[in-house]
Amino acid sequence: MKVFHNLEHLKPKELIPGFHGKFVHGECVTMAYWEIKRGSILPEHNHVHEQVATVYEGEFELTVDGETQILSPGQPVVIPSNAIHSGRAITDCKITDVFSPVRSEYSSD
């Protein structure tokens, strides 16, 4: 397993329209570094992975199990396993997500 990574060398992937991600995988976690275009929609969904997200640039409206908040820089949120969630980029955003277990469907190459 690769130990050191350089985000500048990782090719971004658009997994959802407007959501461009770079991914780093450990044995038990995946980190996702997102650049999200203003107005992009995260469709309602859930997954087995526990997720911790932090906005570090811009504003993102997030709904988790029916509760909606606008996240701004430095505000982390914990999304429990199987919680239904969705969202919308109010501005261009940069968000970091940590998922456990690994999101094997998010290829890092």
C-alpha positions, 0 to 999 in steps of 0.5 A: 500500500502506498504511504505518501500521496500528492494530491496535485498528482491525483486525477480528479473524477466526476462521480456526480455532475459537478462533484470532482473528487480525488481519493486516497485509501487506507486499509480501513478508511477512504479520504475524498477531496471534493471540488464542487460547482455551485448549484450541484446537487447531491441526490438523496442516498445512503450507504453502509459507510460512516462518513465525516465531512468538513467544508473548508471552502464555500457553503454546502446545504446538507440534509441528514435524516430530515434535518437540514443545515448550511455548512460553512468552512471548519464545520464538520458533520458526522453522517452515521452508517445508512443515514439518508442524506442529500445536499446542494452546493450553495457556492463553489465548495471544497469538502473533505470526506472520510469514509469507514470502511473503505469506499472500494468503488472510489478508485484512486487511479 
